[in-house]
Amino acid sequence: MNIDTEEIIQTLLDTLSQVDGVHPEDIPNIDLYMDQVTTFMDARLSSFKRYEEDKILTKTMINNYAKNHLLPPPEKKKYSKEHMTILIFIYYFKSILSINDIQTLLKPITEKYFHPEDGYSVFDLYKEMFELEHSEIETVREDVEKTFEAAKKSFSSAPEDQRDFLQLFSFLCMLSFDVYLKKQMLEEVIDLMNPPKEK
């Protein structure tokens, strides 16, 4: 199997450099109907699709989020800037967390910051998180490069025609283990936020 691992890592690093997301200033400041919400999300998050036919958010998904109390219900069938912000958070979380975990994580946010009397709003939280996440991209790039260099040292005694593939496999295993550990930490913190009720 002929694999250009150097080209693969360069593609990954280039992809990381292009990660952008929804800029806070791009979130509409007016209330939107459902069709406008799905159109906006599809346009702004399309770069995150793995396959062209993937759906970012559908009407059914949004209705289910409201039914499961992840998202406050729309007001007069319209979704506010705060609704849009919560939907963006849900979109990012849903690939790694269960619906119950997202609900536990977002419930205090929607209760306290969705219609704040004063202080932070959901939108203010999003702006802060957007800045933090963008400053983290360079750290992730460095970590990926370090992981790749470690993987290149593995399987040094393997036959030469198999070494590239096995080192790539090693790299993917290490990335997966990193994601697995971080997911475990996320779930542990969420469990601490929502301790089981005593019978």
C-alpha positions as CSV (number, residue, x, y, z in Angstrom):
1,M,0.0,0.0,0.0
2,N,1.5,3.3,-1.1
3,I,0.6,6.1,1.3
4,D,2.1,9.6,1.3
5,T,1.9,10.2,5.1
6,E,3.6,13.6,4.8
7,E,1.0,14.7,2.3
8,I,-1.8,13.5,4.6
9,I,-0.4,15.4,7.6
10,Q,0.0,18.6,5.5
11,T,-3.7,18.3,4.4
12,L,-4.7,17.9,8.0
13,L,-2.7,21.0,9.1
14,D,-4.1,23.0,6.1
15,T,-7.7,22.0,7.2
16,L,-7.0,23.1,10.7
17,S,-5.9,26.5,9.4
18,Q,-9.2,26.9,7.6
19,V,-11.4,26.1,10.6
20,D,-13.6,29.1,11.0
21,G,-17.1,28.5,12.3
22,V,-19.9,31.1,12.7
23,H,-18.5,34.5,13.6
24,P,-20.6,36.2,16.3
25,E,-21.2,39.3,14.1
26,D,-22.7,37.1,11.4
27,I,-25.5,35.8,13.6
28,P,-28.6,37.7,12.5
29,N,-29.8,40.3,15.0
30,I,-33.4,39.8,13.9
31,D,-35.8,36.9,14.6
32,L,-36.0,34.2,11.9
33,Y,-38.5,31.6,10.8
34,M,-37.5,28.0,10.8
35,D,-36.7,27.9,7.0
36,Q,-34.4,30.9,7.5
37,V,-32.7,29.3,10.4
38,T,-31.9,26.0,8.5
39,T,-30.8,28.1,5.4
40,F,-28.5,30.2,7.6
41,M,-27.0,27.2,9.4
42,D,-26.5,25.3,6.2
43,A,-24.6,28.3,4.6
44,R,-22.5,29.1,7.6
45,L,-21.5,25.5,8.7
46,S,-21.3,23.8,5.3
47,S,-17.5,23.7,5.5
48,F,-17.9,21.2,8.5
49,K,-19.8,18.7,6.3
50,R,-17.9,15.5,5.7
51,Y,-20.1,14.6,2.7
52,E,-22.0,17.0,0.5
53,E,-25.4,15.3,1.3
54,D,-24.9,15.7,5.1
55,K,-27.5,17.9,6.8
56,I,-26.3,20.6,9.2
57,L,-29.7,21.1,10.9
58,T,-33.2,20.0,9.8
59,K,-36.6,21.2,10.9
60,T,-37.1,17.8,12.6
61,M,-33.8,18.1,14.5
62,I,-34.7,21.6,15.7
63,N,-38.2,20.5,16.8
64,N,-36.6,17.6,18.7
65,Y,-34.2,19.9,20.4
66,A,-37.1,22.0,21.6
67,K,-39.1,18.9,22.6
68,N,-36.1,17.6,24.6
69,H,-35.6,21.0,26.3
70,L,-32.2,21.6,24.7
71,L,-33.6,24.7,23.0
72,P,-36.2,27.1,24.4
73,P,-39.3,27.1,22.2
74,P,-39.5,29.7,19.5
75,E,-41.6,32.8,20.1
76,K,-44.4,33.2,17.7
77,K,-42.7,30.6,15.4
78,K,-39.6,32.8,15.3
79,Y,-36.0,32.1,16.5
80,S,-34.0,34.8,18.1
81,K,-30.2,35.4,18.1
82,E,-30.1,33.5,21.4
83,H,-31.9,30.5,19.8
84,M,-29.3,30.6,16.9
85,T,-26.5,30.7,19.4
86,I,-27.8,27.7,21.3
87,L,-28.3,25.8,18.0
88,I,-24.6,26.4,17.1
89,F,-23.5,25.0,20.5
90,I,-25.7,22.0,20.0
91,Y,-24.3,21.4,16.5
92,Y,-20.7,21.3,17.9
93,F,-21.6,19.2,20.9
94,K,-23.8,16.6,19.2
95,S,-20.9,14.8,17.4
96,I,-19.3,13.9,20.8
97,L,-22.0,14.0,23.5
98,S,-25.3,12.3,24.0
99,I,-28.5,14.4,23.9
100,N,-28.9,13.9,27.7
101,D,-25.3,15.2,28.3
102,I,-26.0,18.3,26.0
103,Q,-29.2,18.9,27.9
104,T,-27.3,18.8,31.3
105,L,-24.6,21.1,29.9
106,L,-27.0,23.7,28.3
107,K,-29.8,23.7,30.9
108,P,-28.0,26.1,33.3
109,I,-27.0,28.2,30.3
110,T,-30.5,28.6,28.9
111,E,-32.1,29.1,32.4
112,K,-29.6,31.8,33.4
113,Y,-28.5,33.5,30.2
114,F,-31.2,33.0,27.6
115,H,-33.2,36.1,28.7
116,P,-30.9,37.7,31.3
117,E,-32.1,40.5,33.4
118,D,-28.6,41.8,33.4
119,G,-25.1,40.6,32.9
120,Y,-24.1,37.9,30.3
121,S,-26.4,36.7,27.6
122,V,-26.1,33.5,25.7
123,F,-24.7,35.5,22.8
124,D,-22.0,37.1,25.1
125,L,-21.0,33.6,26.1
126,Y,-20.7,32.5,22.5
127,K,-18.5,35.5,21.6
128,E,-16.2,34.7,24.5
129,M,-16.0,31.0,23.5
130,F,-15.5,31.9,19.8
131,E,-12.4,33.9,20.7
132,L,-11.0,31.2,23.0
133,E,-11.5,28.4,20.5
134,H,-9.8,30.4,17.7
135,S,-6.8,31.0,19.9
136,E,-6.7,27.2,20.5
137,I,-6.2,26.3,16.9
138,E,-2.5,26.8,16.9
139,T,-2.1,24.7,20.0
140,V,-4.1,21.9,18.3
141,R,-1.8,22.2,15.2
142,E,1.3,21.8,17.3
143,D,-0.2,18.8,19.1
144,V,-1.1,17.1,15.8
145,E,2.4,17.6,14.5
146,K,3.9,16.2,17.7
147,T,1.6,13.2,17.6
148,F,2.5,12.6,13.9
149,E,6.2,12.8,14.8
150,A,5.7,10.2,17.5
151,A,3.8,7.9,15.2
152,K,6.6,8.1,12.6
153,K,8.9,6.5,15.2
154,S,6.5,3.5,15.6
155,F,6.9,0.2,13.6
156,S,10.5,1.0,12.7
157,S,11.2,-2.8,12.4
158,A,8.2,-3.4,10.1
159,P,8.8,-4.3,6.4
160,E,9.5,-1.1,4.5
161,D,6.5,-1.6,2.1
162,Q,4.2,-1.7,5.2
163,R,5.8,0.9,7.4
164,D,3.9,4.0,6.1
165,F,0.5,2.3,6.5
166,L,1.3,1.1,10.0
167,Q,2.6,4.5,11.0
168,L,-0.5,6.1,9.7
169,F,-2.6,3.6,11.6
170,S,-0.5,4.4,14.7
171,F,-1.2,8.2,14.2
172,L,-4.9,7.6,13.9
173,C,-4.9,5.4,17.0
174,M,-3.2,8.1,19.0
175,L,-5.6,10.8,17.7
176,S,-8.5,8.5,18.6
177,F,-7.1,7.8,22.1
178,D,-6.8,11.6,22.6
179,V,-10.4,12.1,21.6
180,Y,-11.5,9.2,23.8
181,L,-9.8,10.5,26.9
182,K,-11.2,14.0,26.4
183,K,-14.7,12.6,25.9
184,Q,-14.3,10.7,29.1
185,M,-13.3,13.9,30.9
186,L,-16.3,15.8,29.4
187,E,-18.7,13.1,30.5
188,E,-17.2,13.0,34.0
189,V,-17.6,16.8,34.5
190,I,-21.2,16.6,33.1
191,D,-22.0,13.8,35.6
192,L,-20.7,16.1,38.4
193,M,-23.0,18.8,37.1
194,N,-25.9,16.5,37.4
195,P,-25.4,14.1,40.3
196,P,-28.0,11.2,40.5
197,K,-30.9,12.0,42.7
198,E,-31.1,10.1,46.0
199,K,-34.0,7.7,46.3
